């Protein structure tokens, strides 16, 4: 989804940010602060989330913060639905998913044991 939307808008999206590396020079405004915020949401560290939320707000505005929180909440919802229903990957998309899994180094996560990629 990110790849397609980036291609449609001619945006330069650096996937290294997903793996915790800095994204200086990319087209995503406040990328480092957004990534820190997303990481704090995912790790459920309340003190880190507070600090990241304040940092993101200091470099952007309330609209950006609300949008980031809404996106994080939506992804949490989608992941829980997918995990609980056991949505299988179809053969047509396996190659595309495999490329994304490699690019994002997703096999490093323990939960990847349950994914047949």
WOMOMO-V13312 format. One record per run of one state. SS is the DSSP state (alpha for helix, beta for strand, coil for the rest). FROM is the first residue (numbers start at 1). TO is the last residue. Records with the same first field share a line. If there is no record, write none. Layout:
# WOMOMO-V13312
SS=FROM-TO / FROM-TO
This chain:
# WOMOMO-V13312
coil=1-1 / 10-14 / 20-30 / 44-45 / 60-61 / 86-90 / 104-105 / 109-109 / 115-117
alpha=2-9 / 15-19 / 31-43 / 46-59 / 62-85 / 91-103 / 106-108 / 110-114
